[in-house]
Amino acid sequence: MADDQHPSSKASTPSESTDEHEIKKNITEADELKQEGNESFRASRWNEALVSYKTALNRLPRRKKQPLSLDSSPDDTTSDGGVRSGSSKVPTQEEGPESTNTPSELEAECAKARAVLNANIGACLVKLGDYSGAVESCTQSLLDDPHYIKALQRRAASNEQLDTWSSLTQAQEDYKSLLELLPPTSSQVAQTRRSLQLLEPRQQAAQKKEMADMTGKLKGLGNSILGNFGLSTDNFKFEPNGQGGYSMNFVR
């Protein structure tokens, strides 16, 4: 288990015992389906693996609205042998408020299982070229385990493939988080630093391109309106006013 739990002094009711038994049964079934998915993944049957992982995920209770923050341990996911770390950093995307309640042993087990399955779903989607879906699945994984190295790595790599200003910015943040989470002696530190270094000019270029595209669209819209009055946006010039702002001048 990820955490040692103290036994509760409160006796369980028959209903609670039944629910707990059902959840444990579902966890076992989910693990069996995950193993099937692992076999399919190793055989490069990405779609079959994806179905197994998604079916396994549906066996588990849904995550509560407030994400759980766990001190994680290595898992048996399907790809390249990353590790998890217990840093205090919470590198999530679209995250909710952090829970102040300590999860029960069973809740922690469910959270760990969901994190692994969502990360594995992300790995399948990467292989299938669905990088947007991979980002979403890895984000869901990180909501259950914010310190999950593999999910961060897959999300960063997928956001790089999306190659937009916002996605490259998120990839930068994930690589920075990885540098805080990875052990200093990890062989992945140098590669992560290299990825972050190469990403900066791409992010800046994407920002300039998207800003230029937006400006062009706004200019086109302005010209379509001003044209009714025999004017265009070229009749308005913005010049620095010497006070940190701009003044607009009308020219013929």
PyMOL commands that set and color helices and strands:
alter all, ss='L'
color gray80, all
select helices_A, chain A and resi 14-42+46-59+105-127+131-144+149-162+165-181+188-229+233-235
alter helices_A, ss='H'
color red, helices_A
select strands_A, chain A and resi 236-240+246-250
alter strands_A, ss='S'
color yellow, strands_A
deselect
rebuild
show_as cartoon
